[in-house]
Amino acid sequence: MPMNGASTNQSIPVLGDLRNEQHVSERIVAEVTGLSLSWVRKQRFLKQGPLWKKIGKSVRYPVCGLREWLAGIQQQQGGSNV
């Protein structure tokens, strides 16, 4: 994240930034994938999309599961970037 007071909208996290994280929020999933928060929620409701779990009252996505899900999408699309 920017430390010089720049807007956080300019710094969207990428999977490499999440090396030290085990789980991330649905908002981070939306930012990393470039998909809307409502899309992420709808996929969870439909039991599709990346692996998720409830931790207390919070929904969290394991970073390793997010990586696997993104890799699967890339394979389905012939290796193009997601």
Stockholm file with secondary structure:
# STOCKHOLM 1.0

chainA/1-82         MPMNGASTNQSIPVLGDLRNEQHVSERIVAEVTGLSLSWVRKQRFLKQGPLWKKIGKSVRYPVCGLREWLAGIQQQQGGSNV
#=GR chainA/1-82 SS CCSSSCCGGGCCCCGGGGTTCSEECHHHHHHHHTCCHHHHHHHHHTTCSSCCEEETTEEEEEHHHHHHHHHHHHHHTTSCCC
#=GC SS_cons        CCSSSCCGGGCCCCGGGGTTCSEECHHHHHHHHTCCHHHHHHHHHTTCSSCCEEETTEEEEEHHHHHHHHHHHHHHTTSCCC
//
